[in-house]
Amino acid sequence: MPRALFAIASLATLLAVGSTTVPLASADTPASAPSVATSAAPGTAAAQSTDGASVIAATIDDLQSWWAQQLPDVYSRDYEPIPDNRLIAYSESDPPPACGGRGTTPYQEVAGNAFYCSEGDFIAWDEQVLFPRLERKFGSFAVALVLAHEWGHAIQARTNTSLNATVYLETQADCFAGSWARHVEHDDVSLSIGRVDRDIALAGFLEFRDPPGVDPSQQGAHGNAFDRVSAFQDGFDDGTDRCARYESNPPEVTETGFSSQEEYASGGDLPLDETIKLLRPDLDDYWSIELDGASPVKDVVSDSGSSCDGTSDGGVLVDDVTYCTSDDVVHYDTGALERIYEASGDFGAGMVLAAAWSSGALDQMGRSVTSDAAHTRADCLTGSWAGDVARGVRARDRGNDAISLSPGDLDEGIATFVSLGEGNGGAFARVAAFRKGFFKGTGACTA
């Protein structure tokens, strides 16, 4: 068996925004995994602010009008608006209607959640806890994205979607939300977003992901953060047409269950020193294949303060981990790498080191390593290595000499970009570059 490297370390495993979509008949409830960053207990959150209410109203108006245009264009059918009385803000004192039955749903079952009910054709959201918390933590656009996601489920009901697995239903709804977000950014509407808001959206997907180890075939699976961000960016980059094609050409799902009880018990996490020890030969092996036998890195040096006598890449993600072009050496500051490891886990730390190898690969290709464009290529090349590890081809060929990813690792990568990816267009753009390499390989990064 290949050695499992990288498992989620410090990110919270939090609730997933639920939905009731065709063919489901009752609202999903939040995941029961413990969290460190969710809202306070029901009844303690402040009521939705006036500004928050205006954002909700503007979002609803725009979603209604946008889908009235998109549905005929993409699906060749008219859009049936969701009536105002089926857009329901609920709280502990005013719980939502039952989905598929009479009466109301107990607030405790849907606290901190939002969902679409296909049987009643209504969207409901927690105005007591969920929306105030999202607005405080991420800003008003996070609230708008939750509504856009749930609207996506309403569109699935209106188009009689052929998707059955809930992970595809959820990621298609994320894709629809991404397409709408691009419309908001580029068209003249009452809402507006920018790069910072897109980066904040990535942080939101870390909150609304499945806990590590969820089997994507499991009923109720929503996808890990990497899959959900990928779907959102599909919609943002390629529009509603791409989301509609999920039915005939669904996206690659990277979410995976734990491979053993031992992996589940340990989380698959490795100490930092062992992570570094395993990474180096794997990166050397990968790049020797990609570069026809050339080795982009001759040595790895741990410095009290990372230094390079000649030209360096300046650090792709952090300036404490650099590739030096004069001697083909990667320099890293141990303290800086430990902080990344503690914040984002072993794949977070490993990805920062792998980015230095990517600079080395660019240098071997005769490409610049110092510009913003070079760092974007390095992000992409780092994704190509991660995609190779995730698919496990070398692991199968080389047995114990290769490494593999554990559940939650790619989410650590998203977290690392969110926390460190302010340059080169922001975290959203850098994740897009990483995904490009992950799905399309090295050639797509250097074309």
N, C-alpha and C positions, 0 to 999 in steps of 0.2 A: 504494500500500500504506500502511496506517496505520503510524505510528511505533510501534515496540515499546518500551514503558516497563516497567521493573521486571523484573529477573531475579534468581534466587537468588544471594546474594553470599557469605555466610560460614557458612551452616549446613552441617553435615557431610552427605554423601550416604552413607547407611549401609545395612547389610544389612536385608532384610525377613524377618520371621519366616515361614518357609516352611510349606507344607502339601502333602499329597497328598490331593486330594479327587476325588470323582466329577466328571468322567470321567478325571482324571489317574491315572497308575499308578506314578509314582515321585516320590520326595521332591524338592521344589525345594531348590536350594542357595542360600546367601546371595549377594546381589548382589556383583559383583566390584568395584564402585566403591570408591575409596579412602575412608577415614574418618579422623577425628581424635579420635573419642570412643568407639570400639569397644573391646572387651576386649583384654587382652594376648594374646600368641601362645599357642596350645594348650600346656597343660602348666604354665603359670605361675600360673593362678588358684587360689585356695584352694578347698578342698572346700566343699560346701554346709554351712552352719552348722546346728546342731541346731534353732535357731529357724526357719531357712529350711525345714528338713524338716517341721517341724510346720505351717507355713503351707501347704506343698504338700499335706500329708495332709488338713488341714481344708478346703482348697479342693476337692480331689477329692471328699471326702465330700459337700460341699454341692452341687457340680455334679451329682453322680449323683442326689441326692434332688430337686434343683430340676427337672432335666429329666424325672424320673419324674412330676412334676406338670405341667410345661409341655407336654410332647409330646402327652398326651391332650387337654389343654385347647385347644391351638392347632391340632394336626394330626389329632386324633381317632385316634390310634394309641398303642399302648403303647410305652414306652421300654425298649430293651434295654441294660442297663448295660454299660460297657466293663469286662471282667474285670481284676482286679488285675494279672495277669501280662502284660497288654497295655498297662500304664502304665509306661513304661520310661525311667529316667534313665540316660544314657550318658556316657561319658568317653573319653579317648584310650586308656586301658587296657581299657575295656569298651565297645566300639562298639555301635551299635544294630543290630537285625536288618535284613537287606535288605528293601526294600519291593518286593514282587512277584517275589521270587527267593529263593534259598537263601543261607545264610551271613550275613555281616554287611556293613553299609555302612562303607567306610573313614571313620574319624573326620574326616579332613581335608575330606571332602566335605560334612559336616554340622556342623562345628565352629561354635560360637556360634549354634546354630539350634534350632528346635523345629518339629515337623511331625506331621501326622496321615497315616497310611497307610491308604487305603481297602481295599486288597487284604488286608492283614493285620489290619485294624480295630484299629490300635494308635496310641497317642500317645507320642511320644518327645521328650525334651528334653535339652539339654546341661547337665549338673549341674556340669561342671568349669569352664566359662567363662561361659556365658550367664546362668544364674540367679544365681550369685554377683555378677556384674557389675551386673545389674539391681537386685539387693537393695542393693548398696552405693550405687548412683547414685540410685535412685528409691524404694527401700523395698520392703517385701514385697508390697504390693498390685500392683506392676508384674509380679511373678512370677505372681500369681494371674490377672491379666488375660491373660497369654500362654496359660495353661492354658485359660481361658474361651474365648479365640479358637479354639484348636485343637479344643476340644470342639464349637464351632460347626460345624467341618468334619465331625466325627463325626455331628452331627445332620443335615447335608446328605446324608450317605451313608444314614442311616436313613430319610430322607423322600424319597429318590430325586429330588433337586432337579432342576429343569428348567433351572437356570442353567448356561450354558456358558462365557461369558467369565470368565477368572480374576479380573478386577478386580471383578466382581459376586460371585463366590464369596467373595473375601476381604473385601469390604465387608459382605456379609451376616454373615460370621463376626464382624466387628467389631460389627455391630449386635446379634447374639446376646450378645456379651460386655458390651455396654452395658446390655442388659436385665437380665442377671445382676447387674451392678454395682449397679443400682438396687435389686434385691432384697436384696443384701447391706447396702446403706445403710439400707433402710427396714424390713427384717424382722429378727426376733430370731435371728441366726445367730452362729456362733462367730467369724466374721470381722467386722470393722467398718471402714468407711471414712468419711471426712468430706470437706469441701470441699478441704482441702489434697491429699488423695489423688487427688481428681478432677483437680485442676490438674496434679499430677504425671503423671497418665495422658496429659494432652495432650503433655507433654514427651516421653513415651515414643513417641507417634505420630510425633514429629519424627525419632526414631531409626529407627522401623520403617516408613519411607515409601519409595516408589520414588525413585531419583535423578531430578532434574529432567530433563524431556525425554523420559521414557518414554511411548511410545504406549499408551494404555489398552487398545487391541485386541490388544496384544502378549501372547503366551502367557507366563504367569508374572507379569503386572502385578498389583500389590497395591493401587495407588492412591497418590496423593500424601497428604500429611498432612491437608490440608483435607478431602479425600474420606473418609479413614479416621476423622477426628474427627467428621465429619458423620454417618457411619453409626453410630458409637458413641453419639452423642447421640440419634439416631433411636431406638435401642433403649432408652436411658436414659429418654427422655421419653415414648415411646409404647409400649414393651413389645415382647414377642416377636411379637405379632400384626403389628406394622409390619414387622419383619424378615421374617416369612413372606411378606408381600405384595411383597417385592422381586422375587419370581418373576413377578408380573403387573404390578407397578408399580415398576420398578427406579429407584434414585436417579439424579439428575443427576450425571454424572461431569465434573469440571473438569480432570482431568489431561489434558495435551496434549503432543504432541511438538514439537520445535523446527521452526519454519517454514522455515528455510533453513540452509545451511552457515555463513553469516555469523553468524546468531543463535547457532548452536551454538558457534562458535569464540569469540564474545565473551561468551556467556552472556546477552546482551541488557542487561547492566547499564549504567546511566548514571551519570555523576558527580552528586553531590548538587546542585550548582548548576543543572545542566541538568534534573534531576528537578523541582526547585522551579519552574523556568521553565516547564516543560510542564504541571505540575499546575494552576497557578493558572487559566489559561484553560479547562481542561477542567472543573474544579470549578465555575467561574462558569457555564459553558455548561450543565452538568448541572442545577445548582440553579435557573437561570433558567427551565428547562423545568418542573421540579417545582414551582416557586413562581410560575408564570404570569408570568414576566418580571421578578420581583423579584431583586435581587442581595444575598445575605446578607453579603458581605464587600466593603468599599470599598477596603481597602488591606491590604498585608502588610508588616510591619516587622520587620527583624532587629535585636534588641537585645542588648547585652552581658549584660544581665540582663532577661529578659522582664518588661515592666511594663504596667500599665493604670491610668489615672487614676480610672476609675470601676469599676463592677461587671464582673467577668469570670466566665467559666465555671470558673475555678480550674484549668483544664487537664483535659481528658477522660482522657488517658492519662498525661501528665506535666505537672507544673506549670510547665515551661519553654516550653510551647507553649499559648497561651491565646487565647480570643476575648473581645474587650472589647465589652460591650453599649453603652457610651456613644458610641462612634464607629464601631462595626462594623469594627474592625480586628483582624487576627490578628497577635499578637506571638510571635516565637519566638527562642530563644537558639541561636545558630549552633553553639556547642560542644555543647550537648545534642543537637541534631539530628544532628550529625556522629557522636556516640557511638552513637545509635540506628542510623544508617546503617551504621556499621562492624559493629555487632552483628547486625543483622537484614536488611541490604540496603536497596535503594532503595524497595521497596514498604513495608518497615517504617517508614522515615522518612516516606514519602508518606502512609501511613495515619494517622500521628500528626497531620500537617497537615490531612488530610481531615476528621479528627474535629473540628477547630476550625471548619471550614466547616459541619459538621453542627450545632454549637452555634449558628452564625449562622442556619442554617435554622430551628432551633427558636425563636430569638429573633424571626425574621420571622413565625413562626406565632403569636406571643404566648405561647409556652411558656417555663417556667423553664429556665435553663441551669446552675443552680448546685447542684441537688440530686443525690443518688445516682441517683434515678429519671431525671433529665435526662441524666446521663452514660450510663445504659443506653440511653436513646433515641438518644443521639448515636452510640453503638456500632452500633446497629441502622441508623441512617441512613448511617453510613459503609459498612456492608455493602451498603446499597441502591445507593450509588454504585459500589462495587466490582463488584457483580453486573451493573450496566449496562455497565461497561467490559469485563468478562469476556465478555459476550454480543456486544459489538461492534456493536450497532444504530447508535449514533451514529457509530461509526468508518466503517461502510459508507455512511452518509448524508453524512458530511462529509469523507471522504477523509483527506488528510494533516493536517487540523486536529484530529483526534481521536487519542487514545492507545489502546493495547491492552496487555494483560498478556502477560508471557512465562512459560514454564514455571517453576514454583517460586515465583512471586510470592505466591500465596495461602498457601503454607507460611511465607513470611516474615511474613505477617499472624498466623498461629498463633504463631510464635516471638515476635512483638512482644507479644501478649497474655500469653504465658507469662512473659516477662521483666518486663512493666510492669503487668499487669492484676490487681494484688493487691486493689484496691478494688472496690466494687460487686458483692460476691458472689464475687469471685475470677475467675481466667482462664476457668474452665469456663463460668461464667454469662455472661461477657462475649463469649466466642466464640459461645455460643448466641444472644445478641442480634445479633451481627454476621451470623451465618448466617440469622437470621430476615429481616433486611433484604436479604441477598444473594439469597435465594430468593423472597421474597414482596413486596419493594419497599417504597417509602416509606410507603404507606398502612398497612401492618402495624405500622410503628414508632410511629405516632401515634394508632392506634385506641384 
